[in-house]
Amino acid sequence: MSSYSAAYGFGWRIHQVLLIRLLGIMLLFTICRVLFYLFNQSFFPEVTFALAPRLLLGGLRFDLVAVLYTNILYVFLMLIPVTFKYRPAFQKFLDYLFIITNSIALLANCADFIYYRFTIKRSTWSVLQEFSHENNMHKVFGGFLVNYWYVALVWVLLVLLVVYITRRWKVGAKPARPAWQVFVIHSVLMTVSVFLFIGGVKGGFRHSTRPITLSNAGEYVDKPKEMFIVLNTPFCIFKTLKRSDYQRAHFFRSEQEMNAVYSPIHYPDPKAPAFRPKNVVILIWESFGKEMVGTYNRDLENGTYKGYTPFIDSLMPHSKVFWYSFANGAKSIEAIPSVLTSIPGIMEPFILTRYTDNKLPSLPEMLQAKGYHTSFFHGAPNGSMGFKAFTNLIGIKDYYGKTEYNNDADYDGIWGIWDEEFLQFWGKKLDSFQQPFMSTLFTVSSHDPYKVPARYQGKFPKGPLPIYECMGYTDNALRKFFDSVKDKPWFKNTLFVITADHSATFAHYSKYQTSVGNFSIPILFYAPGDASPGDASPGDASPGDASPGDASPGEANLQTGLAGKSYSSEPAMTGTDSTRLVQQIDIMPSILGYLHYDKPYFGFGKNVFGNPPVNFAVNYDGVYQWFNGPYVLQFDGRKTVGLYKYQEDKLLKNNLAGRIPDVQGPMELQVKAFIQQYSNRMLDDRLTVTP
């Protein structure tokens, strides 16, 4: 429309400019989607050229919602039926508002070009909450800019395009029609626009249409992981901004019916021996994926793969190792609740939900009641990731962080005290504690930008990914820790548990780039007072002989569930179990089982040293992943979208959904029981056992 008609007509041009500008932002969101895929291609090996149009077209639906939410104030001010909005000063304000808000939205999209690799999902509101606990964010952000400068450059180019769109299409002059006529016409247009806006953010105009959510992306994909291509980061942030409540589930009509399938209540075996007050030491290793460990990967590199953790490899023959072991989450802050309270983070990290106000199960509190001293060690600045607050919440007596270490000469400059020095500090503190004690340490050095101390430059193999050298460094630090404590009087009276917070950010081998591989982590139970190679259980394979390809768990391992759980009296503490699954939320029940804990308690996991009624593991990767024996079921909350025999089909190529109902049926019941137990107990504050 010409400036003449804009000046002497009803001012239609402002609506044209609004539409063109919003469509321009939609185009930039699509560009971001393509770049997101290109930056993370290795995570989506099965995306084909034929699938791409479906992903891109499906993404437009989510882009529309995000663009409308991002520009809600701008749209309103452009549509208000008053001529004041045509004033040059006000239009200049609107131009700046448009540029700033959309630049922030594009920044969120660009950040996930890289941050997706750390979490294996699009960022949500919880990420902003997570980083609010960090007091060294300027260093983290500065390091991000240095290491990923090219992403910052992409963002700057996108912002320049926003500026171009803004300058290219201007509103023009105020209409010459009488103000009352402009008001009437623009009021009608605003009413129509509001109707269209509501339909856009809702995802449809039908009365029965529910507001579009993250799970709707599943309509456009072949594999659940591909949902993160369809989604965009601003949409995910907006949709989780006010989500504070779980939805009550109604899969089962009665508690008794549900408990018969899956129950989180654990009962002691009345025939078990008396409680034994052994020390408990837990090490949670940052980004410690199975790909790093040679023993787990004898099938790689034509059988020549040695990995990057020689000390862990040497410890495994003297430990109880479960071949199929999983993280329950993909973020560091999800590990502490999983390990110490047997509560996984489902959809969002538990630490960031309002349900931390519930009365929680707590391994430290249960052991404190038995006379244990409890402590937590994390070499980062105190308060990092909210660990200090949460460990206080679950009753841990003493917290040791960077402040308590009190020597910045050993500070790595970004994340915390170097692992070697902090592990030595831990060992000295353990030696000072009165027995029995329970202590947990969370390492920090294997963080991006993956540095090692100058004195170790060139000492550890670098491998194809930067994190491997860091893993070699922390592995060596752990060896030095064990060397320093192995002769202490408390050493043989201690159960050591070594695990990861989550798998590595990047994976080099394809079997670790799948929805299963992304959650595969080591979990070792090492009891030097009990362990000797001759103690291995009958039928267990030694780590040196077994490999993922060697294990052949039978389908009889698919269990349907029974109420209650029992303990084994004397678990074998060496050997490799390639039949039973283990996950982070099993650590608390398994420690209590090993100690012969003699009271009922609550925990979503299972005691792997007993006879758990369901051989399961669970995590959330855009959909629920429910593992039972050799199968993994992917469930979107309403229906099964995938079923794989993951121990054989390592790349998840053969979707068995709908083809083996005798397997799929029981697994669907189990995951539904888990969802209902989890959601309803969170809502009702029923996460403990009432005496």
N, C-alpha and C positions, 0 to 999 in steps of 0.2 A: 504494500500500500504506500502511496506517495505521502510526503510530508504535508502536502496541501489537503488531502482527504483526512489525514490524521488531525490536522488543525481545525478543519471546518466540519468534520463528521462527528461521530460519537466516540472517537478515540479507540477504535478497534486495535490499533497497532500494538498497544500495550499487551494485549492477550496473545498476539502473534509472537511478540518478542519473548514473552514468558514461555510459550510452548517451544519455540526454537531453542532457547537457552537450556531448558530442561532436557530436550532431546539431545542437545550437545553433550550434556553431562552423562546421559545414558550411553552415548557412544564412547565416552572416556571410560566408563565402567566396563564396557565390553572389551576395550583395549586392555584394561587391567586384568580381566579374566584370562585373556590370551597370554598375557605376560606371566600371570600366576602359574598357568600350566607350563609354560616354557621354563620358568625357573625351577619347577618341581616335577619335571617330566619323569624322573626316575621313580617317583611315588605312584605314578599312574601308567604302568607298563602296558595295560590292555586298552588304553584309549586309542581308538582307530580314527582314521579320516572320516569313515562313514558315521561314527558316533558323534563327531565334533559338532555338526549342525544342531543335533538334538540338545547337546549340553549348552551351546551358545543361545539357542532360542529359549530353552528353559530358563536360562539365567536372566533373560530380559524381564521375566515376571518378578524376580527378586530384586533386580536393579531398579525397577519402577518403584517398588515399595521403599527401598533405601533412598532413592533420589527424592521422593516425596517427603519422607521423614526428615531428611537432611535440609530440605528447603521449605519446611512448613511455615516458618515465620516469613520468609521471603515471598512465598506464594500468597500468603494472607495479605501482606502489605501491598503487593502488586494488584490484588483483586478488590480491595476495599473501595466502595463506590463513592469516592470523594475526589474532587479535582486537585486537592492538595498534593496527591501523590505524583503529579506531573512537575512539581517544582524542581528545578535543577539540583538544588542542594539535597533534597530528599532522594532523588534518583541517584545521586552520587553515593549517598549512604547505602541505598539498596544495592548498588554495584559492588561496593566493598563487602557488604553482607554476603552477597552471592559468591564472590571470589573466596572469602575467608572460609565460609562453611563448607563449600565444596572442596577446597584445598585440604581441609582437615579430613573429610571423607576419603579423598584420594590417598592421603597419607596413610590412613588405616589400611586401605587395600594394598598399598605398596609395602607396608611393614610386613604383611603376611607373605609377601614373596619369599621372605627369609624365615620369619618366625614360625610359619607353618611347619618347617622342618624340625622345630623343637617340640611341638605339641601334637603334630599329626592331625590337626583340625584348625578350622578358622578361629580366629580370636573372638572372644566374647567379652561381655562386661566384666566377667571375673578376672580377666587378664589385667584390666586397669586396677581392679581392687588388689590383685596380687602385687603389682608393682608399687602400689601406694605404701607398702611396708618397707620398701627399699630406701635407705638414706644415702646410697651411693649411685643413684640413678644417672646423675650427670656423667659419671665415669662409664657406666654401662652404655648409655646412649652415645657418648663420645666414641667408645670403642666400636659400636655398631656402625657409626658413620665412617670411621676409618676403614674398617674391614669390608663394608658393603657400600662404598661410596657410589657405586654405579646405580644402586637402588635410589639413593638420594638424588642422583642426576635424573633418573627417570621421573621421579616425583616433581622435580623442578620443571621439567619439560611439560608435564601434564598441567601444572599450575599455569604455565605460560599459555597453554591452549585455553584454559578457563578464562584468562585475561583477554585473549583474542576473541573468544565467543562473546564476552561481555562488551567489548569495544565495538565489535563488528555489528551487533544488533542493538540499536538504541531505541528508546521508547518514543522519542520525538516530542513535539510541542503539545501543549494543553489543547483539548478540543474546544472549538468556538461555540458549540451548542450551549444552550442555557444549562445551568448547573443542575436544575431539577430533572431535565431530560437525561443528562448523563447519569445522574443518581439512579433513576428508574431502570435504564438499560443495563447499567453496570451491576445493579442489585440482582437483576434476573441472571446475568452472566455469572455473577458470584455464586448464586444458588445452584446453577447448573454445574459450575466448577467444583463446588463443595461436594455435590453428589458424585461427580467423577473422581474427586480426590479420595473420598471414602471407599469407593469401589476399588480404586487403585491400591490403597494401603491394605485393604482387606483381602484382595486377591480375587475379587469377583463381585457380582451384583445380586446374586440370588440370596434370598432370605436365609436359605439353609447353609450358605457358604460360611465356614468358620475362618477366622483370620489366618492368613498364611503363616506357617511356622517353618523352622529349619527342616523338619522331617518331610515337608512337601517336596523338597528337592529330590527325594527318592523316586519321584514319578519319571524322572528324566535320565536315569542312570542304569547301567548294567551291574555295577558293583557299588556297595555303599560308600567306599572311599571317594568315588567320583562326585558325590554330593558336594564336596568342598570346591569343585570346579564350578558347579552350578551356582553355589552361594557366593555372596560377597561379604566382606568383613563388616562394613557399616550395618548391613541388615542383621548380621549375627549379634552385633553389639546392641542395636536397638531392641531386638527381640528378647534379649536376656536382661535388659536394663531393669525391669520391674519384676522379673520372675523370681519370686522368693518362696513360693510354695510348690510342693509336689502335688500332683493330682492323685486323689484317692482312687485306688484300683479296686475293681469288683470282679476279678476273674473267678474267684471262688466264693461260694455262698456262705461258707462257714469257716471259722478258724481251724476247726478240727480237720476238715477236708484239706485245707491248705497245708497244715503242719504235716499231714501224711505224705505230702510230696516234698516239701522242703521246710525245715525249721531252723532258726538261728539260736535256739536254746540248747546249751550243752550240759549234759549231766555226768557226774563222775561215776566211774565203775566201782560199785561197792566192794568188789574183789581186788581192786588195785592196791599195791603196797602203799605205805604211808608216804606223805609228802616229803620230798627230798629237797632241801634248801640249797640247791646249787646256784652259783653265780650265773648271770645271764648277760652276755655282751653281744650287742647287735651293731653291725656296721652297714650303713646304707651308702652305697658308692654312687656318686653322681654319674648318670648316663652310661652305666655299666651294662651294655648289651651282650647277648650271647655271642654275637659275631666276633667279639674280641678274644674269645677263649678257644684255644686250640682243641681241647678235649671234646668240645661240643661239635667240632667241625672237621672231623677226620675225612669227610667226603669232599671237602673243598680242595681246589688246586691239585686235582688228581692224587689226593691223599698226602700231599706234602705240606699242607697248611699247618703252621705252628701257632698262630695267634700272637697276641701281644701281652699276655699275662702269664708268664712262666711260673710265678709263685702260686697263683691260683691253680694252675694245672698240677703243680706238685702237691697241693693241699687236697685236691679232690679225691685221690685214692684213700685218704684217711678221713673222709667226711661222708655224711649221708647226702647223696645227690639225687634229685628227682629230675629226670631227663626233660620232661615237659613242664617248664616253670614259667610263670607269667606275672607281669605287672598288672595291677588293676587300673592304673591310670597312665597318663602320658606327661604329667607335670610333676615337678619336685614336691609341690605342696600337697599333692595327693598321696604321697608315699607315707608320711608320718601317721595320718589317721588309719591307713590300711594296715600298716605294720603294728602299731601300738594299741589300736582300738578295734581292729578287725572290721572297720567301716570303710568301704570303698567310696570313691567319688563317682557318682553316676550323673552324667550330663554336665555337672559342674563340680569343681573341687569342694569336698565336704567342708574344709576349713573356711571357705568363703560363704557358706550358707548360714541362714539364721538358726539352723538346727544344732549349731554348736552350743546353744543355750540348753539343749536337752541334757538330761542326766545320761552320761556316756559310759560305756564299758571302757575299762582302762587296765591294760597289763601292768603299768607301774603301780596303780592303786591296789590292785589285787595282790601284788607281791609286797608292797609296803605293809599291807595288813599281816603279812607273814614275817615281818621283821627286816625286810630288805631296805638298803639305802638305794635311792634312785637318782640318776643323773642323765643329762643330755648334753652333747658336745657338738658345736657347729662353729667352724672357724670364721664365719662371715661376721660382719658388723652386727652387733646385738639388735634384734628386732627384724632382721632380714627374713623375708618370706612369712612373717608372722609366726615363726617357730617358737620363739620364746613365750609368746602369749598362749599358744595352743598347748605347749608342754606344761605350762603352769596350770592350764585348765584341766588337764588330765592327771594332775597331782604329782608331777615329777618334782623332786625336792630341790635339786641343784642344777643350774644352767651355766654352761661354760662356753662363752663365745670369744670373739676377738678382744672384747674388753677385758675379760678375765685372763686371757693369754698375756696381754699387757706387754707386747714387744712388736712394734710395727716394723722392725727390721726384717721380720719374716712375712710381711704382708705382700701379697702378689700385685698390689696396686689397683685391683678391680674387685675381686670376689671375696678374698679373705686370706687367712694364714695358709701358707703352703701346706699340702697334706703331710709331707714327711715330718715337718716340725710339729704340726698339730697332733699327729698320731703319737709321737713321742711324748708330748704333753699329756695326752690321754692315758698312755701307759703309766706314767708317773702318778697321775691322779688315781687310777684304778688301784695302784699299789698302796695308796694311802687310805682307801675306803675300808670300812669294817665289813667283813663278810656276814651274811650274803649280800651281794649288791647286784643291781641291774643297771646297765649303762648302755646308752646308744650314741653313736657318732655318725654324723652326716658329712661326707667329704665335700670339698669345693673345687679342687684344682682342675677337674676335667670339664671346664666350662669354656665356651667361646670367649676369648680368641685362642684357646688351646695352647697356652704357653707352658713351658717347663723352666725351672730355675736355670740361670746362666751356667752354673757348674755342670748341669746335665745335658747341655746342648750336644747333640750328636751321639748321646749314649744309648738311646732307645730307638728301635726301628720306627720309621715314620709311616710306612705303609701308604696306601692310596688315599687316606683321609687324614686330616690334621689331628683328629681326636685320638688316633691310635698311639701317637707318641706320648700324649698325656696319660693314656691308660697304662702304658709301660712304666711311667713315672710313679703313678699311684700304686700300681702293683708292687713296685720295688719299695715304696714307702710302707706298704702293708707287710712285706717280708721283714723289713727292719723293725717294725712294731712287734711282730711275733718273735723275732730274735731277742728283743729286749725284755719280753715278758715270759718266755717259755720256761724259765727256771724259777719263776716266782711261786711261792707256796700255794697261791690261789689258782694257778693256771689249770691244773688237772681237775679242779673242782668247778670248772666253768663250761657252760655251753655257749659256743660262739655261733652266731648266725650272720652270714655274709650275703647281702643281696644288693639290688640297685633301687634307685628311686623310679627310674624308667629306662627304657632302652636308649641306645645312642641316637642323637639327633639325626645323623646321616647313616645310611647303610650302604655298603658297597656291593654286597651279594644279593641276588634277586630274592632268595628265600626269606631275607630279612626286610624286604620292602613291601611285604603283603600286610593285610590287616592282622594276621597272626604274628608274623615276624616282627612287626612294630612293637609288640608287647612281650616279646621273648626276652627274659632276663635270667641270669643265674640266681639260684637260691641254694645255699649250702648250709648244712648243720654240722658243725665240727665240735665234738666232745672229746678232747684229748684224754680224759680219764676213762672213757669208754671205748675209744676208737682203736682198732687194730685191724689190719686186712683180714684176719681170720674171723672177724666178727660179722662179716657180710652175711645177709640173709640168704637162705637157699633160693636159687633162681636169679639172684641179683647179678648184674654184669659189672665188671670193673670198668672205671672210666676209660682206661687205656684200650679196652677191647671194644667198647660200644661206640656207636655213632647214631645220629638221628635215623639214618637209613637202616641200621641194624635192628632197632627196636621194633617189635611187632605186637603192640597191645591188641588183645583179642576183642572182638565185638561184644563178648560177654561182659566186658568192662562197662558197657552202657548200663548205668544203674537207674532205677526208677524212683528211689527215695523211700525212706522209712522214718518214722518219728524217732527223735532222740539220737544221741551219739555216744560212743563208748571209747574208753582208753585201752591201749595195749599196755601190759605191765612192764615189759622191758624191750623197748624198741631197739632194733639193730642200728647202730650209729655209723656204719660204713657201708659202702657199696652204692651202686646206681640202680634206682628204681625207674624202669622205663614204662611202667604201667600206670602208676598213680600220678595224677596231676597235682601241682602245687602252685600257689599264688601268694601274693603279699598278705592278703587277709587271712591266710592259713597260718601265718607265723605265730600270732598270739595263741590261738588254740593249740598249736603243735608244741609250743614251749610249755604251756600249762599241762598238756598231756605228758610230755617228757618228765616234768617235775612231779607228776601224780597229784595235780591240784585237786582238792577234795570238796569243792563247792560247785553248785550250778552257776553258770554265767552265760552272758550273751555275747555272740560274735557271729558275723555273717559268714566267716570262713569255717574251715573244718580242721580237725586234728589228723594230720597225715600219718601219725604214728599209731593211730587207732584203726577202727574199721568204719570210716565215714560212709553213710548210706548212699551218698551221691558223689561220684568221682568227678567233680566239676571245677571249673574256673569261670570267671566272668570279668568282662571289661566293656567299655563303651567307646565305640569308634564311629559316632554318628548314628549307629544302631547298637543294640545290645548284642554282644558276642558271648554266647553261652557254650562253653566247652564241656563235653562229657565223654571221657575216654578218647577214642580216636576221632571224634566228630566235633565240629564247631557249627553252631546254629546262629545265623544272623537274623535278629528279630527287631522290627521297627517300632514296637510298642503295640501293634495291632495284628501284624501278620509276619510270617517268615519270608525273608527275601533272599536267603542263602543258606545252604547246608553243604558242608565240605568235609571230606575225610582228610583233614589237614596233615596228618602224620605221613601220609603217602602222597597226597596231592599238595605238595609244598607251595606251589605257586597259585593255588586256589583256582584252577582252570575249570574244574568239572563240578558245576552246581547241581547238587542232588536234590534240591528242594522239590517236593511233590513226588519224588520217585521211590523213597523208602519210608513209607508212613509208620512202620514199626519202630523206626529210629526217630523220625521227626516228631511224632505225636508225644512220646514221653518227654522229649527235650523241650517242646513248646510248653507243656505243663510245668516243667521245672522252672523255666525262665519266667513264666507268668507268676508262679508262686514266689519266686525271688522278688520280682517287681512289686507284688502286693505286700509282701513282708516289709520290704525296704520303704516304700512310699508311705504306707499306712502307719508303720511304727514311727517313722519320722514325724508325721503329722500328729500322732497321739502321744509322743514322748514316751515310747515304750522300748527303750534300747538297753534296758538292764533287767536283771531277774529280781523280782520282788521276793525278799526273804519269806 
